[in-house]
């Protein structure tokens, strides 16, 4: 399975994800980041070499490649309408590529499991939004 067309459209419409990595001291660290989704992989990074000194890159390069992130938004508080995709994945990098901010150093995240809620943007009813859970295969394993 993979992301639905609706989920892909949502991911491409959102400018920020909140990425969690795990440090050597087992302290989770979360940071909001601009991202790019190419249909298979998520990419985060930047044009300056100093991106290699960020905690997220240090954590992944230290061998903590399992990551998690959320892409979400609040459409409305009245009525209450929230949308979200949560992703578990495996990060690799650094990679040199041309990305969302131009040529630079990026981390590639391969999704392994995702959950999405309310891609249609409906108000919450008498029960909370039902999540859609997907187990993803690596692009070479399809």
Beta strands, then each sheet from edge to edge (+ up, - down):
strand 1: 16-22
strand 2: 28-34
strand 3: 36-37
strand 4: 41-46
strand 5: 66-77
strand 6: 80-99
strand 7: 102-117
strand 8: 132-135
sheet 1: 2+ 1- 5+ 6- 7+ 4- 3+
sheet 2: 2+ 1- 5+ 6- 7+ 8-
end
